Amino acid sequence: MERRLIVARMDPRDAHSVSEVFAESDAGELPGRIGVTARSLFHFQGLYFHLIESDRPVRERIGEAVTDPLFQDVSRRLEPFVTAYDPQSWQGPADAMATRFYSWRAQ
């Protein structure tokens, strides 16, 4: 299993709207196309955290999905609510993915 954490900015008052966009998308084909098996959304002091779990490498699949009309629709619908953490350097979804530097799991 792979996990990816996406970090962006979001007003916490928009959490319900963002969750509605993903609930609708997650009920369709897009998660399966990308390989997403679970999704969790968090907010903290103006930050947005989007944890994706996948049964296969998802970073490349998300990069490929940017031309998918379903992915483009989700992105368009999120635009009013979620913004890049660093708009100066953001060029695509990979630029919003945190880098894991430690991991532990109980035996």
N, CA, C and O atoms as CSV, one atom per row, in Angstrom:
chain,resi,resn,atom,element,x,y,z
A,1,MET,N,N,0.836,-1.169,0.000
A,1,MET,CA,C,0.000,0.000,0.000
A,1,MET,C,C,0.889,1.243,0.000
A,1,MET,O,O,1.943,1.271,0.636
A,2,GLU,N,N,0.451,2.253,-0.712
A,2,GLU,CA,C,1.158,3.518,-0.765
A,2,GLU,C,C,0.260,4.615,-0.197
A,2,GLU,O,O,-0.960,4.598,-0.362
A,3,ARG,N,N,0.903,5.567,0.475
A,3,ARG,CA,C,0.184,6.736,0.984
A,3,ARG,C,C,0.866,7.979,0.456
A,3,ARG,O,O,2.094,8.049,0.396
A,4,ARG,N,N,0.065,8.959,0.074
A,4,ARG,CA,C,0.566,10.255,-0.370
A,4,ARG,C,C,-0.203,11.337,0.361
A,4,ARG,O,O,-1.422,11.253,0.507
A,5,LEU,N,N,0.509,12.350,0.818
A,5,LEU,CA,C,-0.107,13.467,1.522
A,5,LEU,C,C,0.041,14.718,0.675
A,5,LEU,O,O,1.152,15.126,0.337
A,6,ILE,N,N,-1.084,15.319,0.337
A,6,ILE,CA,C,-1.118,16.555,-0.431
A,6,ILE,C,C,-1.377,17.692,0.544
A,6,ILE,O,O,-2.270,17.598,1.386
A,7,VAL,N,N,-0.606,18.759,0.436
A,7,VAL,CA,C,-0.716,19.906,1.328
A,7,VAL,C,C,-1.069,21.136,0.502
A,7,VAL,O,O,-0.448,21.409,-0.525
A,8,ALA,N,N,-2.069,21.869,0.964
A,8,ALA,CA,C,-2.493,23.091,0.277
A,8,ALA,C,C,-3.073,24.044,1.327
A,8,ALA,O,O,-2.905,23.846,2.530
A,9,ARG,N,N,-3.746,25.062,0.850
A,9,ARG,CA,C,-4.395,26.025,1.750
A,9,ARG,C,C,-5.900,25.970,1.534
A,9,ARG,O,O,-6.383,25.801,0.415
A,10,MET,N,N,-6.640,26.119,2.656
A,10,MET,CA,C,-8.096,26.085,2.576
A,10,MET,C,C,-8.667,26.796,3.788
A,10,MET,O,O,-8.172,26.627,4.902
A,11,ASP,N,N,-9.699,27.584,3.578
A,11,ASP,CA,C,-10.433,28.175,4.684
A,11,ASP,C,C,-11.249,27.053,5.324
A,11,ASP,O,O,-12.005,26.384,4.619
A,12,PRO,N,N,-11.127,26.825,6.622
A,12,PRO,CA,C,-11.858,25.720,7.258
A,12,PRO,C,C,-13.369,25.806,7.071
A,12,PRO,O,O,-14.062,24.793,7.164
A,13,ARG,N,N,-13.878,26.993,6.811
A,13,ARG,CA,C,-15.324,27.135,6.571
A,13,ARG,C,C,-15.752,26.461,5.272
A,13,ARG,O,O,-16.943,26.243,5.052
A,14,ASP,N,N,-14.789,26.129,4.406
A,14,ASP,CA,C,-15.089,25.473,3.136
A,14,ASP,C,C,-14.991,23.954,3.197
A,14,ASP,O,O,-15.141,23.286,2.174
A,15,ALA,N,N,-14.742,23.405,4.371
A,15,ALA,CA,C,-14.549,21.953,4.502
A,15,ALA,C,C,-15.751,21.166,3.972
A,15,ALA,O,O,-15.576,20.155,3.292
A,16,HIS,N,N,-16.939,21.613,4.271
A,16,HIS,CA,C,-18.127,20.884,3.820
A,16,HIS,C,C,-18.211,20.879,2.290
A,16,HIS,O,O,-18.512,19.847,1.690
A,17,SER,N,N,-17.949,22.019,1.663
A,17,SER,CA,C,-17.997,22.096,0.204
A,17,SER,C,C,-16.955,21.192,-0.433
A,17,SER,O,O,-17.242,20.514,-1.419
A,18,VAL,N,N,-15.751,21.175,0.119
A,18,VAL,CA,C,-14.680,20.328,-0.404
A,18,VAL,C,C,-15.043,18.855,-0.243
A,18,VAL,O,O,-14.844,18.055,-1.158
A,19,SER,N,N,-15.574,18.505,0.915
A,19,SER,CA,C,-15.939,17.095,1.125
A,19,SER,C,C,-17.060,16.670,0.177
A,19,SER,O,O,-17.099,15.513,-0.242
A,20,GLU,N,N,-17.963,17.576,-0.166
A,20,GLU,CA,C,-19.026,17.238,-1.118
A,20,GLU,C,C,-18.460,16.951,-2.505
A,20,GLU,O,O,-18.902,16.020,-3.178
A,21,VAL,N,N,-17.483,17.750,-2.932
A,21,VAL,CA,C,-16.848,17.521,-4.236
A,21,VAL,C,C,-16.224,16.129,-4.264
A,21,VAL,O,O,-16.408,15.387,-5.228
A,22,PHE,N,N,-15.489,15.771,-3.213
A,22,PHE,CA,C,-14.840,14.458,-3.194
A,22,PHE,C,C,-15.842,13.323,-3.015
A,22,PHE,O,O,-15.666,12.259,-3.608
A,23,ALA,N,N,-16.873,13.518,-2.227
A,23,ALA,CA,C,-17.873,12.455,-2.054
A,23,ALA,C,C,-18.507,12.104,-3.395
A,23,ALA,O,O,-18.712,10.931,-3.705
A,24,GLU,N,N,-18.813,13.123,-4.184
A,24,GLU,CA,C,-19.405,12.874,-5.497
A,24,GLU,C,C,-18.407,12.176,-6.420
A,24,GLU,O,O,-18.762,11.221,-7.112
A,25,SER,N,N,-17.175,12.645,-6.431
A,25,SER,CA,C,-16.152,12.038,-7.278
A,25,SER,C,C,-15.841,10.606,-6.842
A,25,SER,O,O,-15.699,9.714,-7.678
A,26,ASP,N,N,-15.735,10.393,-5.537
A,26,ASP,CA,C,-15.382,9.064,-5.024
A,26,ASP,C,C,-16.462,8.025,-5.306
A,26,ASP,O,O,-16.189,6.825,-5.293
A,27,ALA,N,N,-17.684,8.481,-5.560
A,27,ALA,CA,C,-18.767,7.551,-5.901
A,27,ALA,C,C,-18.702,7.133,-7.371
A,27,ALA,O,O,-19.457,6.262,-7.803
A,28,GLY,N,N,-17.803,7.753,-8.137
A,28,GLY,CA,C,-17.688,7.463,-9.561
A,28,GLY,C,C,-16.453,6.647,-9.904
A,28,GLY,O,O,-15.940,5.890,-9.080
A,29,GLU,N,N,-15.982,6.816,-11.145
A,29,GLU,CA,C,-14.894,6.008,-11.698
A,29,GLU,C,C,-13.493,6.524,-11.403
A,29,GLU,O,O,-12.536,5.753,-11.465
A,30,LEU,N,N,-13.347,7.800,-11.085
A,30,LEU,CA,C,-12.022,8.402,-10.998
A,30,LEU,C,C,-11.083,7.724,-9.998
A,30,LEU,O,O,-9.933,7.464,-10.354
A,31,PRO,N,N,-11.508,7.426,-8.770
A,31,PRO,CA,C,-10.571,6.775,-7.842
A,31,PRO,C,C,-9.995,5.471,-8.396
A,31,PRO,O,O,-8.804,5.199,-8.243
A,32,GLY,N,N,-10.829,4.682,-9.028
A,32,GLY,CA,C,-10.362,3.423,-9.607
A,32,GLY,C,C,-9.372,3.629,-10.732
A,32,GLY,O,O,-8.428,2.854,-10.886
A,33,ARG,N,N,-9.585,4.670,-11.519
A,33,ARG,CA,C,-8.655,4.969,-12.623
A,33,ARG,C,C,-7.270,5.321,-12.095
A,33,ARG,O,O,-6.257,4.968,-12.700
A,34,ILE,N,N,-7.235,6.015,-10.970
A,34,ILE,CA,C,-5.960,6.453,-10.397
A,34,ILE,C,C,-5.379,5.389,-9.474
A,34,ILE,O,O,-4.167,5.347,-9.261
A,35,GLY,N,N,-6.234,4.532,-8.925
A,35,GLY,CA,C,-5.779,3.502,-7.996
A,35,GLY,C,C,-5.981,3.875,-6.542
A,35,GLY,O,O,-5.424,3.234,-5.652
A,36,VAL,N,N,-6.781,4.916,-6.292
A,36,VAL,CA,C,-7.045,5.352,-4.919
A,36,VAL,C,C,-8.004,4.377,-4.255
A,36,VAL,O,O,-9.075,4.080,-4.784
A,37,THR,N,N,-7.599,3.876,-3.071
A,37,THR,CA,C,-8.455,2.948,-2.325
A,37,THR,C,C,-9.048,3.596,-1.077
A,37,THR,O,O,-10.024,3.089,-0.523
A,38,ALA,N,N,-8.472,4.704,-0.632
A,38,ALA,CA,C,-8.996,5.430,0.535
A,38,ALA,C,C,-8.529,6.873,0.454
A,38,ALA,O,O,-7.482,7.179,-0.116
A,39,ARG,N,N,-9.336,7.750,1.040
A,39,ARG,CA,C,-9.018,9.174,1.052
A,39,ARG,C,C,-9.458,9.755,2.386
A,39,ARG,O,O,-10.548,9.444,2.866
A,40,SER,N,N,-8.621,10.596,2.991
A,40,SER,CA,C,-8.975,11.316,4.213
A,40,SER,C,C,-8.582,12.768,4.012
A,40,SER,O,O,-7.499,13.062,3.505
A,41,LEU,N,N,-9.459,13.672,4.409
A,41,LEU,CA,C,-9.208,15.102,4.295
A,41,LEU,C,C,-9.147,15.707,5.688
A,41,LEU,O,O,-9.961,15.384,6.553
A,42,PHE,N,N,-8.168,16.592,5.899
A,42,PHE,CA,C,-7.992,17.255,7.182
A,42,PHE,C,C,-7.775,18.742,6.941
A,42,PHE,O,O,-7.328,19.142,5.866
A,43,HIS,N,N,-8.087,19.555,7.931
A,43,HIS,CA,C,-7.688,20.956,7.891
A,43,HIS,C,C,-7.145,21.352,9.251
A,43,HIS,O,O,-7.549,20.818,10.284
A,44,PHE,N,N,-6.216,22.305,9.225
A,44,PHE,CA,C,-5.602,22.795,10.453
A,44,PHE,C,C,-5.059,24.193,10.188
A,44,PHE,O,O,-4.164,24.374,9.363
A,45,GLN,N,N,-5.596,25.161,10.880
A,45,GLN,CA,C,-5.137,26.546,10.823
A,45,GLN,C,C,-4.879,27.040,9.400
A,45,GLN,O,O,-3.804,27.555,9.093
A,46,GLY,N,N,-5.866,26.877,8.554
A,46,GLY,CA,C,-5.773,27.375,7.189
A,46,GLY,C,C,-5.062,26.455,6.215
A,46,GLY,O,O,-4.921,26.779,5.036
A,47,LEU,N,N,-4.612,25.304,6.707
A,47,LEU,CA,C,-3.974,24.332,5.822
A,47,LEU,C,C,-4.930,23.183,5.526
A,47,LEU,O,O,-5.810,22.867,6.327
A,48,TYR,N,N,-4.747,22.581,4.390
A,48,TYR,CA,C,-5.550,21.464,3.894
A,48,TYR,C,C,-4.611,20.284,3.710
A,48,TYR,O,O,-3.558,20.405,3.083
A,49,PHE,N,N,-4.999,19.147,4.259
A,49,PHE,CA,C,-4.209,17.926,4.136
A,49,PHE,C,C,-5.093,16.854,3.512
A,49,PHE,O,O,-6.205,16.607,3.976
A,50,HIS,N,N,-4.597,16.232,2.474
A,50,HIS,CA,C,-5.366,15.265,1.690
A,50,HIS,C,C,-4.537,13.985,1.624
A,50,HIS,O,O,-3.577,13.894,0.859
A,51,LEU,N,N,-4.915,13.008,2.428
A,51,LEU,CA,C,-4.198,11.735,2.489
A,51,LEU,C,C,-4.846,10.753,1.523
A,51,LEU,O,O,-6.031,10.437,1.629
A,52,ILE,N,N,-4.041,10.281,0.582
A,52,ILE,CA,C,-4.498,9.301,-0.403
A,52,ILE,C,C,-3.815,7.974,-0.098
A,52,ILE,O,O,-2.606,7.921,0.128
A,53,GLU,N,N,-4.597,6.913,-0.094
A,53,GLU,CA,C,-4.047,5.566,0.033
A,53,GLU,C,C,-4.335,4.834,-1.268
A,53,GLU,O,O,-5.410,4.966,-1.852
A,54,SER,N,N,-3.347,4.056,-1.709
A,54,SER,CA,C,-3.457,3.396,-2.994
A,54,SER,C,C,-2.814,2.017,-2.935
A,54,SER,O,O,-1.917,1.770,-2.129
A,55,ASP,N,N,-3.281,1.132,-3.791
A,55,ASP,CA,C,-2.703,-0.202,-3.867
A,55,ASP,C,C,-1.575,-0.267,-4.896
A,55,ASP,O,O,-0.997,-1.330,-5.120
A,56,ARG,N,N,-1.263,0.861,-5.516
A,56,ARG,CA,C,-0.175,0.949,-6.494
A,56,ARG,C,C,0.399,2.365,-6.464
A,56,ARG,O,O,-0.236,3.257,-5.903
A,57,PRO,N,N,1.562,2.602,-7.041
A,57,PRO,CA,C,2.152,3.940,-7.018
A,57,PRO,C,C,1.196,4.974,-7.621
A,57,PRO,O,O,0.782,4.853,-8.774
A,58,VAL,N,N,0.859,5.976,-6.839
A,58,VAL,CA,C,-0.177,6.923,-7.247
A,58,VAL,C,C,0.387,8.237,-7.794
A,58,VAL,O,O,-0.293,8.923,-8.557
A,59,ARG,N,N,1.591,8.589,-7.423
A,59,ARG,CA,C,2.158,9.878,-7.847
A,59,ARG,C,C,2.153,10.009,-9.376
A,59,ARG,O,O,1.709,11.023,-9.914
A,60,GLU,N,N,2.642,8.991,-10.063
A,60,GLU,CA,C,2.685,9.022,-11.517
A,60,GLU,C,C,1.279,8.983,-12.107
A,60,GLU,O,O,0.999,9.651,-13.102
A,61,ARG,N,N,0.407,8.206,-11.495
A,61,ARG,CA,C,-0.962,8.079,-12.010
A,61,ARG,C,C,-1.717,9.398,-11.894
A,61,ARG,O,O,-2.522,9.731,-12.764
A,62,ILE,N,N,-1.465,10.145,-10.833
A,62,ILE,CA,C,-2.106,11.454,-10.703
A,62,ILE,C,C,-1.558,12.392,-11.769
A,62,ILE,O,O,-2.306,13.164,-12.368
A,63,GLY,N,N,-0.255,12.323,-12.005
A,63,GLY,CA,C,0.345,13.139,-13.058
A,63,GLY,C,C,-0.263,12.859,-14.423
A,63,GLY,O,O,-0.463,13.774,-15.222
A,64,GLU,N,N,-0.553,11.595,-14.684
A,64,GLU,CA,C,-1.183,11.205,-15.948
A,64,GLU,C,C,-2.650,11.609,-15.999
A,64,GLU,O,O,-3.187,11.866,-17.076
A,65,ALA,N,N,-3.299,11.667,-14.841
A,65,ALA,CA,C,-4.739,11.925,-14.777
A,65,ALA,C,C,-5.106,13.379,-15.046
A,65,ALA,O,O,-6.284,13.683,-15.236
A,66,VAL,N,N,-4.139,14.278,-15.066
A,66,VAL,CA,C,-4.468,15.692,-15.237
A,66,VAL,C,C,-5.203,15.979,-16.541
A,66,VAL,O,O,-5.853,17.018,-16.658
A,67,THR,N,N,-5.118,15.094,-17.511
A,67,THR,CA,C,-5.854,15.284,-18.762
A,67,THR,C,C,-7.209,14.571,-18.760
A,67,THR,O,O,-7.992,14.736,-19.695
A,68,ASP,N,N,-7.489,13.791,-17.733
A,68,ASP,CA,C,-8.760,13.071,-17.621
A,68,ASP,C,C,-9.877,14.080,-17.333
A,68,ASP,O,O,-9.747,14.871,-16.399
A,69,PRO,N,N,-10.956,14.077,-18.094
A,69,PRO,CA,C,-12.057,15.024,-17.862
A,69,PRO,C,C,-12.638,14.940,-16.444
A,69,PRO,O,O,-13.054,15.959,-15.892
A,70,LEU,N,N,-12.672,13.753,-15.853
A,70,LEU,CA,C,-13.193,13.635,-14.486
A,70,LEU,C,C,-12.256,14.322,-13.494
A,70,LEU,O,O,-12.719,14.992,-12.571
A,71,PHE,N,N,-10.943,14.163,-13.675
A,71,PHE,CA,C,-9.961,14.815,-12.813
A,71,PHE,C,C,-10.043,16.327,-12.989
A,71,PHE,O,O,-10.000,17.071,-12.010
A,72,GLN,N,N,-10.160,16.778,-14.224
A,72,GLN,CA,C,-10.263,18.208,-14.507
A,72,GLN,C,C,-11.511,18.806,-13.875
A,72,GLN,O,O,-11.476,19.935,-13.386
A,73,ASP,N,N,-12.619,18.057,-13.880
A,73,ASP,CA,C,-13.850,18.538,-13.264
A,73,ASP,C,C,-13.687,18.712,-11.754
A,73,ASP,O,O,-14.111,19.724,-11.197
A,74,VAL,N,N,-13.075,17.730,-11.094
A,74,VAL,CA,C,-12.829,17.835,-9.649
A,74,VAL,C,C,-11.926,19.036,-9.363
A,74,VAL,O,O,-12.200,19.815,-8.450
A,75,SER,N,N,-10.868,19.185,-10.128
A,75,SER,CA,C,-9.945,20.302,-9.933
A,75,SER,C,C,-10.653,21.640,-10.102
A,75,SER,O,O,-10.455,22.555,-9.304
A,76,ARG,N,N,-11.468,21.754,-11.128
A,76,ARG,CA,C,-12.214,22.989,-11.374
A,76,ARG,C,C,-13.163,23.307,-10.226
A,76,ARG,O,O,-13.281,24.458,-9.807
A,77,ARG,N,N,-13.837,22.280,-9.721
A,77,ARG,CA,C,-14.798,22.477,-8.636
A,77,ARG,C,C,-14.118,22.819,-7.308
A,77,ARG,O,O,-14.721,23.456,-6.445
A,78,LEU,N,N,-12.859,22.392,-7.148
A,78,LEU,CA,C,-12.115,22.696,-5.918
A,78,LEU,C,C,-11.453,24.070,-5.946
A,78,LEU,O,O,-11.107,24.609,-4.894
A,79,GLU,N,N,-11.274,24.645,-7.137
A,79,GLU,CA,C,-10.556,25.918,-7.271
A,79,GLU,C,C,-11.026,27.024,-6.324
A,79,GLU,O,O,-10.186,27.745,-5.786
A,80,PRO,N,N,-12.341,27.188,-6.096
A,80,PRO,CA,C,-12.755,28.268,-5.195
A,80,PRO,C,C,-12.377,28.019,-3.728
A,80,PRO,O,O,-12.403,28.944,-2.916
A,81,PHE,N,N,-12.033,26.793,-3.395
A,81,PHE,CA,C,-11.845,26.421,-1.988
A,81,PHE,C,C,-10.405,26.064,-1.609
A,81,PHE,O,O,-9.966,26.372,-0.501
A,82,VAL,N,N,-9.679,25.429,-2.501
A,82,VAL,CA,C,-8.338,24.920,-2.192
A,82,VAL,C,C,-7.335,25.627,-3.098
A,82,VAL,O,O,-7.494,25.664,-4.318
A,83,THR,N,N,-6.296,26.188,-2.475
A,83,THR,CA,C,-5.261,26.883,-3.248
A,83,THR,C,C,-3.895,26.276,-2.931
A,83,THR,O,O,-3.709,25.639,-1.894
A,84,ALA,N,N,-2.968,26.482,-3.818
A,84,ALA,CA,C,-1.617,25.948,-3.641
A,84,ALA,C,C,-0.979,26.492,-2.373
A,84,ALA,O,O,-1.180,27.652,-2.014
A,85,TYR,N,N,-0.220,25.659,-1.709
A,85,TYR,CA,C,0.515,26.096,-0.522
A,85,TYR,C,C,1.497,27.193,-0.912
A,85,TYR,O,O,1.611,28.206,-0.222
A,86,ASP,N,N,2.201,26.988,-2.013
A,86,ASP,CA,C,3.142,27.978,-2.525
A,86,ASP,C,C,2.822,28.232,-3.994
A,86,ASP,O,O,3.361,27.553,-4.868
A,87,PRO,N,N,1.951,29.199,-4.277
A,87,PRO,CA,C,1.535,29.443,-5.659
A,87,PRO,C,C,2.694,29.777,-6.603
A,87,PRO,O,O,2.593,29.552,-7.809
A,88,GLN,N,N,3.789,30.310,-6.061
A,88,GLN,CA,C,4.942,30.688,-6.899
A,88,GLN,C,C,5.613,29.464,-7.517
A,88,GLN,O,O,6.125,29.540,-8.633
A,89,SER,N,N,5.617,28.335,-6.800
A,89,SER,CA,C,6.342,27.162,-7.291
A,89,SER,C,C,5.428,26.047,-7.797
A,89,SER,O,O,5.915,25.072,-8.369
A,90,TRP,N,N,4.126,26.168,-7.601
A,90,TRP,CA,C,3.210,25.091,-7.984
A,90,TRP,C,C,3.055,25.018,-9.493
A,90,TRP,O,O,2.693,25.999,-10.144
A,91,GLN,N,N,3.334,23.838,-10.042
A,91,GLN,CA,C,3.149,23.611,-11.473
A,91,GLN,C,C,2.203,22.449,-11.742
A,91,GLN,O,O,1.665,22.332,-12.843
A,92,GLY,N,N,1.997,21.592,-10.750
A,92,GLY,CA,C,1.126,20.448,-10.919
A,92,GLY,C,C,0.951,19.717,-9.608
A,92,GLY,O,O,1.578,20.079,-8.612
A,93,PRO,N,N,0.100,18.679,-9.585
A,93,PRO,CA,C,-0.195,17.958,-8.344
A,93,PRO,C,C,1.034,17.454,-7.588
A,93,PRO,O,O,1.032,17.440,-6.357
A,94,ALA,N,N,2.065,17.048,-8.292
A,94,ALA,CA,C,3.259,16.525,-7.613
A,94,ALA,C,C,3.916,17.581,-6.731
A,94,ALA,O,O,4.576,17.242,-5.748
A,95,ASP,N,N,3.742,18.860,-7.073
A,95,ASP,CA,C,4.338,19.939,-6.287
A,95,ASP,C,C,3.651,20.141,-4.944
A,95,ASP,O,O,4.168,20.868,-4.096
A,96,ALA,N,N,2.501,19.515,-4.732
A,96,ALA,CA,C,1.770,19.650,-3.476
A,96,ALA,C,C,1.938,18.429,-2.578
A,96,ALA,O,O,1.381,18.391,-1.480
A,97,MET,N,N,2.696,17.432,-3.028
A,97,MET,CA,C,2.837,16.192,-2.263
A,97,MET,C,C,3.987,16.292,-1.272
A,97,MET,O,O,5.122,16.607,-1.629
A,98,ALA,N,N,3.658,16.014,-0.018
A,98,ALA,CA,C,4.675,16.019,1.035
A,98,ALA,C,C,5.610,14.827,0.846
A,98,ALA,O,O,5.238,13.819,0.244
A,99,THR,N,N,6.810,14.956,1.361
A,99,THR,CA,C,7.800,13.882,1.301
A,99,THR,C,C,7.871,13.193,2.659
A,99,THR,O,O,8.178,13.822,3.671
A,100,ARG,N,N,7.585,11.901,2.669
A,100,ARG,CA,C,7.676,11.148,3.918
A,100,ARG,C,C,9.146,10.938,4.256
A,100,ARG,O,O,9.935,10.538,3.399
A,101,PHE,N,N,9.509,11.207,5.492
A,101,PHE,CA,C,10.891,11.010,5.902
A,101,PHE,C,C,11.027,10.049,7.058
A,101,PHE,O,O,12.146,9.776,7.493
A,102,TYR,N,N,9.916,9.520,7.578
A,102,TYR,CA,C,9.959,8.513,8.628
A,102,TYR,C,C,8.635,7.757,8.618
A,102,TYR,O,O,7.576,8.343,8.391
A,103,SER,N,N,8.705,6.477,8.860
A,103,SER,CA,C,7.509,5.655,8.913
A,103,SER,C,C,7.710,4.529,9.917
A,103,SER,O,O,8.811,3.988,10.021
A,104,TRP,N,N,6.682,4.174,10.645
A,104,TRP,CA,C,6.726,3.092,11.614
A,104,TRP,C,C,5.379,2.403,11.620
A,104,TRP,O,O,4.350,3.058,11.456
A,105,ARG,N,N,5.366,1.097,11.806
A,105,ARG,CA,C,4.138,0.312,11.899
A,105,ARG,C,C,4.345,-0.764,12.956
A,105,ARG,O,O,5.371,-1.445,12.962
A,106,ALA,N,N,3.382,-0.916,13.839
A,106,ALA,CA,C,3.462,-1.962,14.864
A,106,ALA,C,C,3.445,-3.339,14.202
A,106,ALA,O,O,2.787,-3.534,13.180
A,107,GLN,N,N,4.161,-4.278,14.782
A,107,GLN,CA,C,4.213,-5.638,14.248
A,107,GLN,C,C,2.947,-6.396,14.565
A,107,GLN,O,O,2.815,-7.561,14.192
